[in-house]
Amino acid sequence: MGIETRKIVIIGAGHVGSHCAFSLAAQGVCDEIILVDIDEAKAKANAIDLCDAVAYLPHRVKAKMGSLNDCKNADIVVVSLGVPPEANKSRLDYLGDTIKEIDTIIEPILESGFGGIFIVISNPVDVIAHYIWMKTGFPKQKVFGTGTTLDSARLRRILSDETGIDQKSIQGYCMGEHGDSQMVPWSHVYLGGKPLLDFIKENPEVYGKSNLEELTNRTANAAFDIIKGKGCTEFGIGAGLTEIVKTIFHDEKKILPASTLLEGQYGQNNVFASAPVIMGKDGIEGIVEINLTEDEKRKFSHSCEILKEYIEKSKTLQI
């Protein structure tokens, strides 16, 4: 019986792509990582740097610079290309520039014979994931965005700072856009299985000092605080991407937030937005519908309406 190795192609070898590669290698998630970038020197340098690290990592990983033709037998293609972020711009502001880059890679990837799973990181990730799904004709479960995977981790960090409870004991998701309009279903945020709202009600002196709307805004703007300090975000998304890939490769059926096509769920259609999903070897295998309050439904709908507007705009930008 032959043993199959696991291969991932990362398109875009900048801060995000390279840190995704390192996180995948450090955790021994795959056997081969191919870095593809229009700046071949950068892709080659990052691949060599990663290979140097492997000597001190617990698993052997092959890394090299490659081309879009390498997608042919890849299990997963990670799309992380795009323009560097700026602190005074929303993610939606990058749509035109990102679409131009996406249009240069779709046809070569399809011509390579790739039949795996697309995981999209490039911003605005919800709109770009929808665009790639539309242009490739791939099954909806095999094209999705990291969406609020990272925002949800930021939410847990911020809540940990506020409550003193370790972030690994906090359960909660951001939903909707990976951007300014995202929302938090506070009715489904738990500390060790107990609703946060119950903690606030029972002990307002300790848990009720924080304004939930303010915490939502802090979570949505967390990236900009990092960008102001060092020009980019990289570690968090690298770890988040790796968590998704592990879930797929091990067919874990884990529930994670991700940006996927909604077809009636939460009352939304033909829009990619983040919601809790079940992930396994086939990609997104189901969408989990949690019961939202009327206010939460309104906020989620508002976020989806913004995304629909930009999805329509993306159609006018395509080649």
KASULFEN-V43516 format. One record per helix or strand. SS is the DSSP state (h for helix, s for strand). FROM is the first residue (numbers start at 0). TO is the last residue. If there is no record, write none. Layout:
# KASULFEN-V43516
ss=SS from=FROM to=TO
ss=SS from=FROM to=TO
This chain:
# KASULFEN-V43516
ss=s from=6 to=10
ss=h from=14 to=25
ss=s from=31 to=35
ss=h from=39 to=53
ss=s from=61 to=64
ss=h from=67 to=72
ss=s from=75 to=78
ss=h from=90 to=101
ss=h from=105 to=111
ss=s from=116 to=119
ss=h from=124 to=135
ss=h from=139 to=141
ss=s from=142 to=144
ss=h from=148 to=162
ss=h from=166 to=168
ss=s from=169 to=170
ss=s from=173 to=175
ss=s from=182 to=183
ss=h from=185 to=187
ss=s from=189 to=190
ss=s from=193 to=194
ss=h from=195 to=201
ss=h from=203 to=206
ss=h from=211 to=219
ss=h from=221 to=229
ss=h from=234 to=248
ss=s from=253 to=262
ss=h from=264 to=266
ss=s from=268 to=279
ss=s from=282 to=286
ss=h from=293 to=316
